[in-house]
C-alpha cells in the first residue's frame, strides 16, 4: 500500500531570492579571500621590513 497523504513537494523559490542568495554568497566568498589576503600581506610586509638592515621597523630592532 502506498501512502498518498504525506508526499513532500518542495516549493520553487522565486528568481529574486535565488539571485540574492548567489550575490550574497559571492560577496562573502570575496570578502573572506580579501581578509585572508590582507592579513597575510600585512604579516609578510612586517616580516620583510623586520629583516632588512638599517631601514627596518625601529620598535622591533630597538625594543619599546
Helices and strands as residue ranges (DSSP letters): H 15-51, H 58-62
